[in-house]
Amino acid sequence: MPRYLSLVRIQENTIDMESADPGFEERMGALFEEMTKAGAMLDTAGLKPTAESTRITWSDGKLSYTDGPFTETKEVVGGYALIQCKDMAEAIEWGKRFLEVHPPHWSVGLEVREVEEPGA
């Protein structure tokens, strides 16, 4: 069964857990539990802020390093989920349900990409 990587895209400076409604974490936990029981959820996590990260770039045969935060970037990857689904349509359905759990005043995006399996 194919695996899909869902990349959660956020505008880092506009979302904080303080602004979430009281039932947000409970709804998210229930969805993750449902996905796990369905055999879809393989792994998921949020990511630390870009202020605590470093970008490494390879260009013209040289490495360069840029410490966060990355002010030139509006949208960053704020988390991920690795899921296993029968097809892209199912992966998108889980993604849709994931986004609908979030508070309506947040702006959150999701990029769903199939994992290229070795030898495929």
Protein Blocks (a to p, Z undefined) as FASTA:
>chain_A
ZZddddddddfklgcfklpcfklmmmmmmmmmmmmmnomambdcddddfklgccdddeeh
iacddddddfkbmbdcfbdcddddfblklmmmmmmmmmmmpcfkbccdddddddddehZZ
